[in-house]
């Protein structure tokens, strides 16, 4: 089946730093989604990307749909304590509603 | 607007007992998904429904697991009999079929002892 690999697996950063993470796929996606999961909660949709090359922002978050359709990137600028959590990429197959989720990137902010 | 509503939020049960998890999708959404999350395996899709009809249950681990969606506003995931390895967080999610974005509930945290 499809696999989505996220990198890095975990990040330890200081408040105020910028964050970059990526997601790569073994196959092409026509949609890329980025979710964040806070401790004890369900994943919450952050950004949805629908077109190769698309760059979309949501506040301090910016995500890009890779040109090859096999990767996506998420950047967080000027991190704050509430950015702590696990970030998942996800994508459906063509013509398929099933979402495959990445392995997650766990973000920790060091005081 | 109300999001996806799941119950119970937490359940601790003894091995061998039946467990029923419940979900109310977002009104107007016609696709419903059940996911399981564990440290080892991450988020796994168990089953999903379109317009109350099960479309793909290939992720259901074994016959002890069953899911139903009797109407557009309610679904259940049942485990009978439960085993300790079923301990996980079970998420229900819903979407409009025309869109690929799904919205998750807060999860049901199951512990089987």
Interface residues (C-beta under 8 A of the other chain):
Chain A: X31 X33 X35 X41 X42 X43 X44 X45 X48 X88 X92 X97 X98 X99 X100 X101 X103 X104
Chain B: X4 X31 X33 X42 X43 X45 X48 X50 X55 X56 X91 X93 X95 X97 X100 X101 X102 X103 X104 X105 X106 X107
